[in-house]
Amino acid sequence: MDRQQQKQIVEALILASPEPVSAQRLAQIVPYLKPAKAKELVAELGEEYKEQERAFEVWEVAGGYQIRTRPDFSGYLRALHAERPLRLSRAALETLSVIAYKQPVTRAEVEHVRGVDAGATVKSLVDRKLVRIAGHREVPGRPMLYATTKRFLEVFGLPKLDDLPTLREIEELLPPADPDVEIEAAEAGHERDEEAAGSSEEASAEAAVETPLPPAEPSVAVPPTSELH
């Protein structure tokens, strides 16, 4: 099997997968392919898309690769897809930020940082699959520990947790105080969950502002059934 055939199979696998595909997984499927070479082939695909000015590009997110439409087509894609974008209140975003930077963390630790009850907010984030239960802290009462999920990385366009911005970078990204945050999420081709019921602190009117987490440009994964010919 020559290099071009391997690259075509890699492209097909990334395109058809509903979630990011790692170089290791590509190497397991494609004959005579090593993870290092898989990374090379993915990089070549990305360069080809760029040179050909295609409407999509390769993203490295959540430990793998996805093919997503370019951000400059986001307005047209919003017109095509009627589902609501993922919306997070400022309270939910603050809670998610605490969990992301201090994980694994207990609810009590989140509440200590934020100074308010966070039970309903944490449940909402778990329901949206942005946060997961990561075990129990071995102290009296064995409180649950919370951590971010793979979907969190996909939504915010992060290859791995180490790519979270520094606190100084977040301060530069923070907009003026606003009760709610609307995130035009760079989804991974999954259906967006319905907005879960939140606490009263999340019930204020929705207002679109930029997210203080890494600003993921609006994009949509190319669905497996898309015709690229």
QUIMOSUL-V499403 format. One record per helix or strand. SS is the DSSP state (2 for helix, 1 for strand). FROM is the first residue (numbers start at 0). TO is the last residue. If there is no record, write none. Layout:
SS,FROM,TO / SS,FROM,TO
//
This chain:
2,2,15 / 1,20,20 / 2,22,28 / 2,34,50 / 1,55,60 / 1,63,68 / 2,70,79 / 1,86,88 / 2,89,101 / 1,104,105 / 2,106,113 / 2,118,126 / 1,130,135 / 1,143,147 / 2,149,154 / 2,160,162 / 2,166,172 / 1,179,181 / 2,199,201 / 1,220,220
//
